[in-house]
Amino acid sequence: MTAHLLPPGIEVFERGWLSANNILHYGDTDVSLVDSGFHAHQNLTLSLVRHALEKNGLGQLNKVVNTHLHSDHCGGNAALEKAFDCEIYIPAAEALAVKTWDMNLLSYENLGQECPRFAHHNVLVPGQQIQLGRYRWDILAAPGHDPHSVMFYQPEHEILISADALWEEGFGVIFPELWGEPGFEEVAQTLDLIESLSIKLVIPGHGKPFVDVEKSLSTARSRLDYLASDLDRNARHGAKVLLKYRLLEWRNQELSSINEWIAQTPALISSAKILNMSIEEFVEWLPKALVKSGAAKLDGTCLVDLA
């Protein structure tokens, strides 16, 4: 329903929840992809890009641009670089972590996730602009869900690529709060920034593009108030999302393996502390909480995803 609001030279590959959306930008001198999806989906990402290049008579992908470096947004970087010899652009604050491939600073160890190693060629600096396909886009800081996340805003067409800072009905988990770093106020400031922009279309990191920005901001602020008023709520929500995300990849998994993963994942260990649970109590609680929420079911000794 929103495709008519996209100007020429922009295509959105809506991917779901294991892979973030990919946005292809193409013009006479530049072809860029914003975000590259999850590593387990890299073959589909390559197919989507190749099909779009062929369909539009394009020869090459010049660069991949990451809004942030969670594994669902940059897991296809290595495969795309290998296939197209394209450049990789990342938020400037992540440059050292990528150069040294510090799994802790990059959050993969903390969140219990995986991402193939990649190199970066350039950085994204908030306050500057970047050429994506036919248009110049403003680079905007969007901390909260991730402290180094950025958004892209095209002022002439009034389009915002919001990543996980704003979805149609919420925003991404406020992960920094799980390990004692600020996030709630940062989310509020990012939402204020979005409200200050003139926007006709939002392309989120997950879900379909949408136009009712006022309604989405209201929903997001209500959600933020709910989470920020009780640290336990954010910890419970974040823990369930992390397990659900991992289960999306596994599809089904033995409880013994799940319990081992929970007990070894730092963000989940931090969540247990916030909830005043021992790790043994937490390991017992979390799979049951996911089942209770309707996101999974138990089948004997296996936890099964309910997509």
Beta strands, then each sheet from edge to edge (+ up, - down):
strand 1: 10-13
strand 2: 22-26
strand 3: 31-34
strand 4: 63-65
strand 5: 87-91
strand 6: 122-124
strand 7: 129-132
strand 8: 135-141
strand 9: 150-154
strand 10: 159-163
strand 11: 201-204
strand 12: 252-254
strand 13: 296-299
strand 14: 302-305
sheet 1: 1+ 2- 3+ 4+ 5+ 6+
sheet 2: 7+ 8- 9+ 10- 11-
sheet 3: 12+ 14- 13+
end
